[in-house]
Amino acid sequence: MACLVVAWAVVIVSSWAEIEFGGNWLARSGSLMVLLSVIANYTLLQDRDAYHSQKLRQHEEGDPTVDFSKIHPSRDHRYLETISQLSIVVGTVIWGYGDLVLLP
């Protein structure tokens, strides 16, 4: 997911900028990380909802092979959801305490 890559890239670049130039770049990047991770998580949840709707439609059409025990469309989807949720937590911690991490 592009949003997650951008979220982590913003934090890495902001950390570098704070080390090189000073300021509170890292703490400010936490808010962007949370925003982008929430967007990614929302998109992933929409994809999972569409997957469930498709399975319900197949079941209503009489397909006996529908497997309702599968929650996620794929293993990668499950991992991306977990990463996006962890990124929300990490971004919140960075947002709240990022100014204390890299002290001069």
Buried (B, 14 or more C-beta within 10 A) or exposed (E): BEBBEBBBEBBEEBBEBBEEEEEEBBBBBBBBBBBBBBBBBEBBEEBBEEBBEEBEEBEEEEEEEBEEEEEBBEEEBBEBBEBBBEBBEBBBBBBEEBBEEBEE
